[in-house]
Amino acid sequence: MAATVEFNVREIDSVRRMLAKVSLDSGDREKLLKSVGVEAETQTVERFDTQRSPDGDSWKALAQKTLDHYLATGRGHGSLLVGEGFLRDSVTHNVEGGGWSVLVGATMEYAATHQFGATITPKSAKALFVPGYGMLKKATIPARPYLGVSASDAGELADLTALFLARRIK
């Protein structure tokens, strides 16, 4: 299941105040929201490097047994949640038509598992095979949130909006 976060740019107080002073036609609004979407997508992808949630919390480290398995199989250990880069590369945005919303998410089927955490249990067997661990009755993956808007992100989005509006008002 993909994971998404939707935010309304008018929920950012400083942006709301700026937008209250201008009138944008639908074309300009779409251009603004696309710019906001690109920036929010970039901010999200950067979390894979910083390994921090939008709240600034560090992601839970990999278990030692998982690290040992990666080293033993020659996979080494890179950044959390990156591996081959599929999850990070699947982060995208979409402008919700007609409103002031931008949807930012990741399209990989396991995106929600990493965003929210999960306990995985077998559906039709007595146990799961987990590489490095063997057969388990359940596997717990901690949440490592990468989607969302931090206070710093909101400030950058407000600056982007101000710049956009300044170019339109001239």
N, C-alpha and C positions, 0 to 999 in steps of 0.2 A: 504494500500500500504506500503510495506517495505521501509525503508530508508537506503541508503548506501552512503559511501564515498570511493572513489578509490584514492589511491595515489601511485605514482611511487617512489620507494625508491631512485632512482637516482636523484629525485628532491630535496632531502636533500643534500645540498652542500657538507658537510663533508663526507657523504656516497659516493657521486659521486666521490670525490677525492680518497677515499680508493679503490673503485671498479675499478677505472682507472688503478691502479697499479697491479691488479691481473687478472687472468683468471680462471673463475669457470666453471666446467662442468655443465651440466643441473641438475645432481643429487645434487651437492653442492648448486647450485642456488636455487633449490626448498627447500632444507633444511634451507638455510638462510631466504628465504621468509616466510616459515612456522614459523620460530622463530620470525620474525618481525611481522607476523600476530597475533601470540599468545600475544606478548607484546602490540600491538596496541589494541587488544581486551581487555586486562587487563586494559590499560589506559582508555579506553572508559567506562568500567564498574565502575571504580573508580569515574567517574564524577557523578554517581548516589549518591555517598556519599558526595562529595564536593559540589554538586549542582551548578557547574560552567561550562560554555561553554569552548570549547578549547581555546577561546580567553581570558579566565579568568573572564568573566562577570558572575555575579550571576544570577541564573535563577529567573524569575519573581515569586514572592510568590503566593500561592493560594489566591483567593479572600476570604474575611472574611465569606461571605455567604457559600462558599464551605466548609471552615473549620467548620463552625457551623453545617452544614449538616452532616459532618463526625462525629463530636462529638455526635450529636443527634442520629445517627444510630449505635453508638458503634464501628465505624471504627477507631476512634482515628485519629491521624495524625502522619504519619511517614515521611520519606523522600519524597520529590517531585518525581513524576514519578515512584515510586516504588510500592505502593499498595500491590498487591499480589506478585510482583516481576517478572511478565511475560515479560514485556518489557526489563528490565535489563537482565533477563536470556536468552532472545532471541538474545542478541548481539553475533555475530559470525564473522569469517573471512574466506576468500577463496583466495587461491593463483591463480592468473590468469595465465593460462598455456602459456609458450613460452616467456613471457615478464618479466618485473621487477615490476609487479603490485601486490598489495594485496588489496582485497576488504574487507572492514569492514562495517558491517551493523547490523540492527536489523530486525527480520523477522515478528514481530507482525504487523497485518494489520493497526494499528494506529501509527506505528513507525514514519512515515513521518509527521503526524499531530503534534506530539510533537517536532520533530526536527525543522520543518519549521514554525509551527503555522498554524492555519486554522480558517476560518469562516464557520460554518456548518449551512446549511439551510435545511428545509424540502423538500423532493422530491415530495411527493404525499399528503401531509397534509398542513393545514394552519399554523401549529406551531409544535415545537418540545417539548417533555416533557423532562425536565432536572431536575433530582432529586435535591431537595433543592431550586430550582428556579421556578418550575412549567412550564407552557407553554410559550415558547419563539419563536419569529419569526426567530431568529438566535442565535447561541452561538459562541463566539469567544474564541479560545484557543491560548494563546500566544506561540511563539516559545521558546523552552527550549533546545537549541542545546547540544547534547551529543556526536555527531560524529564529528571527525576531528582530526587534529594533531596540538598540541600546540608547541610552541618553546621548552618547556621543554620536551615534548614527542619526538620531533625530536632529541634532544640531547641524550635521552635515547636509541632511535633507532640507532643512530650513535654509541653509546658505545657498544650496542649489536652487531652491525655489525663488529666493530673493534675486539671485543672478538672472534667472529666467525672466522674472517679472520686470527687472530693470531693463533688460534688452527689449521687451515688448512695449514698455511705456515710452521709450524715446521717441 
